[in-house]
Amino acid sequence: MARSSKKKPTAPDRGLLARPLDALAFLLPLIIFYEVVSLTRPHDRVIAFELLRWFIELFGHVGMLAPGLGVVAILVATHIVSGAPWSIQWKRVALMYAESAVLALPLVLLLRYFALAGTAEATPWRSDLLDAVATGIGAGIYEELVFRLIIMSVIIMIGVDLLRRKVTNMAIVGVVLSSLAFAAHHHQPIGGEPFDLTTFLFRTVAGAYLAGVFWYRGYGPAAGCHAAYNVIIAFLDAGSIWR
């Protein structure tokens, strides 16, 4: 019998990953919503958004729209590299919204498990509901871009391409390091919150969950899941359902 030339898979089936162009179609309305609300109703920007803007400014002066345009450019470039046809599968785009809501439910339950509901973690933006929803969506888009699409991917590429490590092992390292960085950036000196161990542990576990979504489904669903979680919490808190 002829030996099969099929290699043992070391990464998730590429067919499971959301196509970059579909992810862009899915995220673009959310990016526009966040930018419009942020420009018309000034409030504190998402930390990851400011980190991205600071990094881009290292290469020259840019405006406030640069991070959003950066997301578009990254997804378009990724699509070009993938060689996929220039077509959007609108049914998959629509399903991503439902998928994001479903994937967010374990995070809501996790928040209750850590007994943080009704605390600063449940209501991280002390403002009206529209501001809370917009900031929550922005956090989902830009935090997943920084901590999953950029940091986690860079860790895996360095480990696999330069250090010649197994992709699965480097994915685990990427999950751990990106989750710790995600949790830490909310606290001082990068973020504005004083350190709290319970909140830090919650965000670390939540970051690992989001990293898993990113690894198996891609950036679009991970950002959507994160954004959906923030929006759910904003509505629950606005309705005082936690209390």
Secondary structure per residue as TSV (DSSP state, phi and psi in degrees):
chain	resnum	aa	ss	phi	psi
A	1	M	-	360.0	135.8
A	2	A	-	-70.6	139.1
A	3	R	-	-75.6	134.6
A	4	S	-	-69.4	138.8
A	5	S	-	-91.5	2.9
A	6	K	-	-71.8	126.8
A	7	K	-	-80.9	151.4
A	8	K	-	-67.9	128.6
A	9	P	-	-66.6	135.7
A	10	T	-	-117.9	1.0
A	11	A	S	-143.9	163.2
A	12	P	-	-58.8	149.3
A	13	D	-	-54.0	123.4
A	14	R	G	-58.3	-24.1
A	15	G	G	-69.5	-17.4
A	16	L	G	-81.5	-22.8
A	17	L	S	-74.7	138.4
A	18	A	-	-66.6	130.4
A	19	R	-	-63.6	139.8
A	20	P	H	-54.6	-39.9
A	21	L	H	-68.7	-37.2
A	22	D	H	-66.0	-40.7
A	23	A	H	-62.4	-38.5
A	24	L	H	-64.8	-45.0
A	25	A	H	-62.4	-34.1
A	26	F	H	-71.2	-42.5
A	27	L	H	-86.8	-25.0
A	28	L	H	-56.3	-45.3
A	29	P	H	-61.4	-34.2
A	30	L	H	-70.0	-40.4
A	31	I	H	-62.4	-45.8
A	32	I	H	-62.4	-43.1
A	33	F	H	-59.9	-47.1
A	34	Y	H	-62.0	-44.6
A	35	E	H	-66.3	-42.1
A	36	V	H	-64.1	-47.2
A	37	V	H	-64.0	-40.9
A	38	S	H	-65.3	-37.1
A	39	L	H	-78.0	-31.1
A	40	T	H	-93.8	-19.8
A	41	R	S	-132.2	81.9
A	42	P	-	-55.4	130.2
A	43	H	-	-157.6	177.8
A	44	D	-	-61.4	130.6
A	45	R	-	-77.3	157.5
A	46	V	-	-62.2	136.3
A	47	I	H	-58.0	-44.2
A	48	A	H	-62.4	-34.5
A	49	F	H	-61.1	-45.8
A	50	E	H	-67.2	-36.3
A	51	L	H	-63.2	-41.7
A	52	L	H	-64.0	-43.7
A	53	R	H	-64.3	-39.4
A	54	W	H	-63.3	-42.3
A	55	F	H	-64.9	-44.6
A	56	I	H	-63.7	-35.7
A	57	E	H	-66.9	-17.3
A	58	L	T	-62.1	-23.2
A	59	F	T	-102.1	8.4
A	60	G	S	138.4	167.6
A	61	H	-	-70.0	134.6
A	62	V	-	-135.9	163.4
A	63	G	-	-93.6	-178.5
A	64	M	T	-68.0	-18.2
A	65	L	T	-83.9	-5.2
A	66	A	H	-57.7	-45.6
A	67	P	H	-59.6	-41.6
A	68	G	H	-63.5	-43.1
A	69	L	H	-66.0	-29.9
A	70	G	H	-64.0	-40.7
A	71	V	H	-60.0	-45.9
A	72	V	H	-60.3	-47.1
A	73	A	H	-62.3	-41.7
A	74	I	H	-64.3	-44.3
A	75	L	H	-69.0	-38.2
A	76	V	H	-64.5	-44.7
A	77	A	H	-62.2	-41.7
A	78	T	H	-63.1	-38.8
A	79	H	H	-64.4	-41.6
A	80	I	H	-61.1	-45.1
A	81	V	H	-63.9	-35.4
A	82	S	H	-67.4	-23.9
A	83	G	T	75.0	11.2
A	84	A	-	-72.5	155.7
A	85	P	-	-65.6	151.8
A	86	W	S	-83.1	71.5
A	87	S	-	-142.5	145.7
A	88	I	-	-104.3	129.6
A	89	Q	-	-91.3	91.6
A	90	W	H	-64.0	-28.8
A	91	K	H	-65.0	-41.4
A	92	R	H	-67.6	-36.2
A	93	V	H	-61.9	-46.1
A	94	A	H	-62.9	-41.3
A	95	L	H	-65.7	-26.1
A	96	M	H	-64.0	-31.1
A	97	Y	H	-67.1	-44.4
A	98	A	H	-66.9	-41.0
A	99	E	H	-59.6	-42.4
A	100	S	H	-61.1	-42.9
A	101	A	H	-64.2	-42.4
A	102	V	H	-65.9	-44.8
A	103	L	H	-65.5	-23.5
A	104	A	H	-76.5	-21.5
A	105	L	H	-60.7	-42.8
A	106	P	H	-58.7	-32.4
A	107	L	H	-68.6	-37.1
A	108	V	H	-63.6	-43.3
A	109	L	H	-65.7	-37.2
A	110	L	H	-62.8	-38.8
A	111	L	H	-60.5	-42.8
A	112	R	H	-65.1	-37.9
A	113	Y	H	-62.1	-39.9
A	114	F	T	-81.7	4.2
A	115	A	T	55.7	40.9
A	116	L	-	-105.4	-4.5
A	117	A	T	-61.8	134.5
A	118	G	T	84.3	1.7
A	119	T	S	-102.8	-168.8
A	120	A	T	-61.6	-29.4
A	121	E	T	-70.0	-37.7
A	122	A	T	-73.4	-27.2
A	123	T	-	-129.7	69.2
A	124	P	-	-71.7	-13.4
A	125	W	S	-123.8	97.5
A	126	R	-	-76.9	76.5
A	127	S	S	-149.3	-168.9
A	128	D	-	-75.7	173.7
A	129	L	H	-63.0	-41.1
A	130	L	H	-61.5	-43.2
A	131	D	H	-63.8	-41.3
A	132	A	H	-63.5	-42.3
A	133	V	H	-66.0	-45.8
A	134	A	H	-62.9	-45.0
A	135	T	H	-65.4	-37.9
A	136	G	H	-64.4	-39.7
A	137	I	H	-67.3	-43.8
A	138	G	H	-60.9	-40.2
A	139	A	H	-62.1	-41.6
A	140	G	H	-61.3	-43.5
A	141	I	H	-69.3	-51.6
A	142	Y	H	-84.5	-31.4
A	143	E	H	-70.2	-38.5
A	144	E	H	-68.5	-32.9
A	145	L	I	-63.5	-48.0
A	146	V	I	-71.6	-51.4
A	147	F	I	-88.5	-25.6
A	148	R	I	-104.1	-61.6
A	149	L	I	-64.4	-37.0
A	150	I	I	-93.2	-64.8
A	151	I	I	-63.3	-50.5
A	152	M	I	-63.3	-42.1
A	153	S	H	-65.8	-39.8
A	154	V	H	-64.4	-42.2
A	155	I	H	-59.6	-44.8
A	156	I	H	-66.3	-42.6
A	157	M	H	-64.4	-41.8
A	158	I	I	-64.0	-45.4
A	159	G	I	-65.3	-41.5
A	160	V	I	-80.8	-49.2
A	161	D	I	-80.0	-36.9
A	162	L	I	-98.3	-43.0
A	163	L	S	-93.4	-6.7
A	164	R	-	60.0	38.5
A	165	R	-	-92.6	162.9
A	166	K	-	-69.0	141.6
A	167	V	H	-62.3	-36.2
A	168	T	H	-65.4	-43.3
A	169	N	H	-63.1	-41.6
A	170	M	H	-70.9	-29.9
A	171	A	H	-64.0	-39.5
A	172	I	H	-64.0	-44.9
A	173	V	H	-59.9	-43.1
A	174	G	H	-62.2	-40.7
A	175	V	H	-61.5	-47.9
A	176	V	H	-64.9	-51.2
A	177	L	H	-67.6	-42.0
A	178	S	H	-67.3	-33.6
A	179	S	H	-69.7	-41.2
A	180	L	H	-65.1	-42.1
A	181	A	H	-65.6	-39.5
A	182	F	H	-60.9	-45.4
A	183	A	H	-67.1	-41.6
A	184	A	H	-68.7	-32.3
A	185	H	T	-70.8	-13.8
A	186	H	T	-75.4	-22.9
A	187	H	B	-97.9	163.3
A	188	Q	T	-61.2	142.2
A	189	P	T	-92.0	-9.3
A	190	I	T	-76.5	-53.0
A	191	G	S	-91.3	-174.4
A	192	G	S	-100.7	-7.5
A	193	E	B	-86.8	138.6
A	194	P	-	-67.5	153.9
A	195	F	-	-67.8	134.5
A	196	D	-	-136.9	122.5
A	197	L	H	-62.1	-43.7
A	198	T	H	-63.2	-45.2
A	199	T	H	-64.0	-40.5
A	200	F	H	-61.8	-44.2
A	201	L	H	-65.4	-41.1
A	202	F	H	-58.3	-48.5
A	203	R	H	-67.2	-31.7
A	204	T	H	-66.0	-46.0
A	205	V	H	-66.1	-42.3
A	206	A	H	-61.9	-39.7
A	207	G	H	-62.8	-39.0
A	208	A	H	-65.2	-39.3
A	209	Y	H	-63.2	-46.1
A	210	L	H	-64.7	-34.7
A	211	A	H	-63.9	-37.1
A	212	G	H	-64.6	-41.3
A	213	V	H	-61.9	-43.2
A	214	F	H	-61.7	-44.4
A	215	W	H	-64.9	-40.7
A	216	Y	H	-93.9	-20.2
A	217	R	H	-125.2	-20.0
A	218	G	-	106.8	176.0
A	219	Y	H	-65.0	-44.1
A	220	G	H	-56.3	-55.6
A	221	P	H	-62.7	-34.4
A	222	A	H	-64.8	-46.1
A	223	A	H	-64.5	-40.3
A	224	G	H	-64.6	-41.6
A	225	C	H	-61.6	-47.2
A	226	H	H	-61.8	-46.3
A	227	A	H	-64.1	-42.2
A	228	A	H	-62.9	-40.8
A	229	Y	H	-58.9	-48.5
A	230	N	H	-61.3	-39.9
A	231	V	H	-67.6	-42.6
A	232	I	H	-59.1	-45.6
A	233	I	H	-64.0	-39.5
A	234	A	H	-60.9	-42.8
A	235	F	H	-71.6	-40.0
A	236	L	H	-62.8	-42.0
A	237	D	H	-69.5	-39.2
A	238	A	H	-62.7	-34.1
A	239	G	T	-89.0	5.0
A	240	S	T	55.7	31.6
A	241	I	T	-71.6	-27.5
A	242	W	T	-67.6	-26.4
A	243	R	-	-94.4	360.0
